[in-house]
Each structure stands twice: as structure tokens, then as C-alpha cells.
């Protein structure tokens, strides 16, 4: 059994709940769709915690987790170009019918933030 949040090195108390919420949000991303790190954090009830999403994904050992559906907010793959992770994420996304060009997903818009949904897009 894994230690609870405060007992696990590098994790504050309550982190297991945040981790569980983030992983559940990632598992809920439908095949052929993507979300940004910040969007995953917001949907998990942790607005502003995009880096926490990235950290939890970097420590993932669940082969069934659809980690490849999580991208940077601008639609780019976060792995360094030409890295093993970059090619694997691109391959997995393409296998699901997602259009990837030069490391960027095309034709998919991020879900609006709560402010954008209420007040309209910025600009």
C-alpha cells in the first residue's frame, strides 16, 4: 500500500486526494480528444496547478493511463522535440485520429476557462 500524502516524500498532506482527482480527470479524457495541463488541473478542482499535473504525470507508472492526451496550453507536445517521449506521444495521438503537425495538435481548441465561459474570450 502506498503511504498517504504527508508520509510520501515530496508530497504535502492531502496530496493523495489531488493526485486521485488529477488521474481521474485524465482517465476521463475521451479517445481522440486532448486537454492542456492547466485545463486538467481546473477540471480536477485544482485551478492554477498545471505544474502539479505535469509532476504527477512524470511519476506515472500506470500503463493504462492516457497520458498522451495531455498537452501544453498551446497544443504542443511538452517533450523535447525528437525525444522518445515526443515520438511516442505523437504516435499515440495519431493512432486516435488526432492531427499532429510539427509537434502541435491541430483543429482542437481547449475548453474555455470559467472566466471565458462567463465573460467571453479574451481580446
Protein Blocks (a to p, Z undefined) as FASTA:
>chain_A
ZZdfklpghiaehklmmmmmmmmmmmmpcghiacdfklmmmmnopghilmmmmmmmmmpc
bfkbcfklpccfkopafbdghiaklmmmmmmmmmnopaceehiaehiacdddfklmmnop
eZZ
